[in-house]
Each structure stands twice: as structure tokens, then as C-alpha cells.
């Protein structure tokens, strides 16, 4: 698979799917990186800084939530002995720590500036057309 195929596949997914923000952000990062020349326009670069930060924060949040889920499943095991109070106390502390980290990450996500996805997608599609990686509907036949 060459770069043109990859760009076309990611563009198709981006334009047809949307959905989960983290996946959309990762596709935008890959596409803008693949389609940019030496430098991106300032407005696109700024938007991509925000997208990159949001993707990183979503990855952190997903990891923390997954860790909390694992901790909860471990705590609910039926073979856990009641007399092992020290382990239970440590789990409670770990859970509180995870919850604090989840809340801090959530606040960081909420405080991110908004991203103009339409502007980014328009730039990506425009760059792909300029590089003749995609064509308009009129030119397909």
C-alpha cells in the first residue's frame, strides 16, 4: 500500500464515519502530516496543536478508565478473602488516586480550546485535491 492509498483510505473514513473523537483526531493528524508541505498554514497548525493535545488527553483518559475497570474487576473477585484488609485499603487508595487523575484529565480536556473540524477537513481535502490524490465528482468518469 502506498501513501496515496493510505491517504485515500483515511480521507474516506474521515468523510464517511466521524464518530469517536479520538479516532477522528488520529486520522486528522495522519492526514495533515501526510499532506503538509514544509509548513502548514498558521491557522491549520494551531488547530492541529489542539487536536494533538486532545488526542493525547483522550488516550490518557481511556487508559485511566481501563485501569479503574481492571481494579474494580479485581476487587469483585469472589475468592478475595475478607481478612486481607491491608490489600483492600491499598485498593481503596489506588481507586481514589485513579479517580483524581481521571477528573484532572477530564478538566484538561474540557479546558481545551474548541477545534474547527470543518476547516481542518476542508484543508485536508483541498490538499489532497491539489496533490491529485482525489478528484471531484465531475472528474471521476
DRENBAKOL-855375 format. One record per residue (C-alpha): residue number from 1; chain; x, y negated, z negated. Coordinates in steps of 0.001 Angstrom, whole numbers, m for minus. Layout:
+------+-------+---------+---------+---------+
: resi : chain :      xx :      yy :      zz :
+------+-------+---------+---------+---------+
:  NUM :     A :       X :       Y :       Z :
...
+------+-------+---------+---------+---------+
***
This chain:
+------+-------+---------+---------+---------+
: resi : chain :      xx :      yy :      zz :
+------+-------+---------+---------+---------+
:    1 :     A :       0 :       0 :       0 :
:    2 :     A :    1486 :   m3354 :     998 :
:    3 :     A :     979 :   m6786 :    m559 :
:    4 :     A :   m1759 :   m7696 :    1923 :
:    5 :     A :   m3756 :   m4597 :     951 :
:    6 :     A :   m3305 :   m5353 :   m2740 :
:    7 :     A :   m4383 :   m8988 :   m2290 :
:    8 :     A :   m7416 :   m7915 :    m264 :
:    9 :     A :   m8388 :   m5318 :   m2863 :
:   10 :     A :   m8088 :   m7798 :   m5747 :
:   11 :     A :   m9943 :  m10504 :   m3820 :
:   12 :     A :  m12755 :   m8105 :   m3013 :
:   13 :     A :  m13033 :   m7061 :   m6660 :
:   14 :     A :  m12929 :  m10676 :   m7859 :
:   15 :     A :  m15601 :  m11852 :   m5449 :
:   16 :     A :  m17901 :   m8856 :   m5919 :
:   17 :     A :  m17550 :   m7996 :   m9599 :
:   18 :     A :  m16830 :  m10679 :  m12135 :
:   19 :     A :  m17994 :   m9199 :  m15395 :
:   20 :     A :  m15444 :   m8604 :  m18095 :
:   21 :     A :  m13425 :  m11792 :  m18564 :
:   22 :     A :  m10115 :  m10111 :  m19316 :
:   23 :     A :  m10153 :   m8131 :  m16055 :
:   24 :     A :  m11169 :  m11218 :  m14100 :
:   25 :     A :   m8340 :  m13198 :  m15682 :
:   26 :     A :   m5788 :  m10489 :  m14905 :
:   27 :     A :   m6920 :  m10384 :  m11269 :
:   28 :     A :   m6677 :  m14184 :  m11041 :
:   29 :     A :   m3149 :  m14103 :  m12493 :
:   30 :     A :   m2045 :  m11455 :   m9997 :
:   31 :     A :   m3661 :  m13211 :   m7057 :
:   32 :     A :   m2362 :  m16697 :   m7820 :
:   33 :     A :    1124 :  m15290 :   m8360 :
:   34 :     A :    1000 :  m13371 :   m5083 :
:   35 :     A :    m430 :  m16247 :   m3075 :
:   36 :     A :    1544 :  m19169 :   m4515 :
:   37 :     A :    4490 :  m20578 :   m2681 :
:   38 :     A :    7343 :  m22079 :   m4687 :
:   39 :     A :    4969 :  m24137 :   m6820 :
:   40 :     A :    1235 :  m24276 :   m7347 :
:   41 :     A :    m751 :  m27492 :   m7320 :
:   42 :     A :    m748 :  m29036 :  m10799 :
:   43 :     A :   m4489 :  m28503 :  m11365 :
:   44 :     A :   m4209 :  m24799 :  m10455 :
:   45 :     A :   m1075 :  m24324 :  m12579 :
:   46 :     A :   m2811 :  m25915 :  m15585 :
:   47 :     A :   m5901 :  m23748 :  m15170 :
:   48 :     A :   m3698 :  m20660 :  m14873 :
:   49 :     A :   m1866 :  m21535 :  m18097 :
:   50 :     A :   m5236 :  m21466 :  m19852 :
:   51 :     A :   m6293 :  m18216 :  m18151 :
:   52 :     A :   m2990 :  m16591 :  m19127 :
:   53 :     A :   m3409 :  m17663 :  m22743 :
:   54 :     A :   m6993 :  m16395 :  m22826 :
:   55 :     A :   m6000 :  m13034 :  m21321 :
:   56 :     A :   m3241 :  m12678 :  m23909 :
:   57 :     A :   m5652 :  m13522 :  m26734 :
:   58 :     A :   m8278 :  m11077 :  m25406 :
:   59 :     A :   m5614 :   m8345 :  m25293 :
:   60 :     A :   m4660 :   m9114 :  m28893 :
:   61 :     A :   m8312 :   m9180 :  m29970 :
:   62 :     A :   m9027 :   m5850 :  m28245 :
:   63 :     A :   m6002 :   m4291 :  m29941 :
:   64 :     A :   m7035 :   m5569 :  m33376 :
:   65 :     A :  m10609 :   m4361 :  m32943 :
:   66 :     A :   m9329 :    m971 :  m31792 :
:   67 :     A :   m7096 :    m776 :  m34891 :
:   68 :     A :  m10062 :   m1631 :  m37107 :
:   69 :     A :  m12139 :    1035 :  m35397 :
:   70 :     A :   m9409 :    3639 :  m35971 :
:   71 :     A :   m9131 :    2592 :  m39627 :
:   72 :     A :  m12906 :    2923 :  m40077 :
:   73 :     A :  m12964 :    6352 :  m38457 :
:   74 :     A :  m10133 :    7471 :  m40733 :
:   75 :     A :  m11940 :    6176 :  m43814 :
:   76 :     A :  m15094 :    8072 :  m42880 :
:   77 :     A :  m13381 :   11452 :  m42598 :
:   78 :     A :  m15289 :   13953 :  m44761 :
:   79 :     A :  m12115 :   15621 :  m46070 :
:   80 :     A :  m10911 :   12423 :  m47754 :
:   81 :     A :  m10505 :   13039 :  m51475 :
:   82 :     A :  m12108 :   10714 :  m53983 :
:   83 :     A :   m9131 :   10918 :  m56330 :
:   84 :     A :   m6849 :    9318 :  m53764 :
:   85 :     A :   m7818 :    5801 :  m54927 :
:   86 :     A :   m4433 :    4273 :  m54037 :
:   87 :     A :   m4896 :    5162 :  m50378 :
:   88 :     A :   m8427 :    3723 :  m50431 :
:   89 :     A :   m7122 :     479 :  m51961 :
:   90 :     A :   m4466 :     207 :  m49247 :
:   91 :     A :   m7118 :     797 :  m46566 :
:   92 :     A :   m9277 :   m1967 :  m48009 :
:   93 :     A :   m6304 :   m4356 :  m47925 :
:   94 :     A :   m5480 :   m3310 :  m44341 :
:   95 :     A :   m9090 :   m3827 :  m43316 :
:   96 :     A :   m9160 :   m7302 :  m44870 :
:   97 :     A :   m5911 :   m8161 :  m43098 :
:   98 :     A :   m7257 :   m6930 :  m39749 :
:   99 :     A :  m10478 :   m8888 :  m40229 :
:  100 :     A :   m8488 :  m12061 :  m40951 :
:  101 :     A :   m6387 :  m11514 :  m37830 :
:  102 :     A :   m9486 :  m10868 :  m35730 :
:  103 :     A :  m11083 :  m14078 :  m37000 :
:  104 :     A :   m7902 :  m16099 :  m36346 :
:  105 :     A :   m7652 :  m14726 :  m32802 :
:  106 :     A :  m11346 :  m15416 :  m32189 :
:  107 :     A :  m10847 :  m19017 :  m33314 :
:  108 :     A :   m7851 :  m19348 :  m30983 :
:  109 :     A :  m10000 :  m18090 :  m28099 :
:  110 :     A :  m12819 :  m20485 :  m28920 :
:  111 :     A :  m10383 :  m23405 :  m29086 :
:  112 :     A :   m9017 :  m22766 :  m25581 :
:  113 :     A :   m9930 :  m25353 :  m23006 :
:  114 :     A :  m12566 :  m24267 :  m20503 :
:  115 :     A :  m11425 :  m22854 :  m17171 :
:  116 :     A :  m12941 :  m23822 :  m13847 :
:  117 :     A :  m13156 :  m20342 :  m12314 :
:  118 :     A :  m14856 :  m21626 :   m9166 :
:  119 :     A :  m11916 :  m23951 :   m8493 :
:  120 :     A :   m9389 :  m21148 :   m9035 :
:  121 :     A :  m11288 :  m18692 :   m6849 :
:  122 :     A :  m11637 :  m21347 :   m4127 :
:  123 :     A :   m7869 :  m21963 :   m4244 :
:  124 :     A :   m7103 :  m18224 :   m4121 :
:  125 :     A :   m9478 :  m17638 :   m1196 :
:  126 :     A :   m8099 :  m20717 :     601 :
:  127 :     A :   m4508 :  m19499 :     167 :
:  128 :     A :   m5468 :  m16015 :    1386 :
:  129 :     A :   m7090 :  m17552 :    4476 :
:  130 :     A :   m4062 :  m19807 :    5075 :
:  131 :     A :   m1829 :  m16734 :    4977 :
:  132 :     A :   m4300 :  m14946 :    7266 :
:  133 :     A :   m4894 :  m12200 :    4716 :
:  134 :     A :   m8642 :  m12616 :    5000 :
:  135 :     A :  m10830 :  m14106 :    7666 :
:  136 :     A :  m14107 :  m15934 :    7622 :
:  137 :     A :  m17261 :  m14080 :    8626 :
:  138 :     A :  m17220 :  m15772 :   12052 :
:  139 :     A :  m13799 :  m14420 :   12962 :
:  140 :     A :  m14290 :  m10797 :   11906 :
:  141 :     A :  m15553 :   m9358 :   15181 :
+------+-------+---------+---------+---------+
***
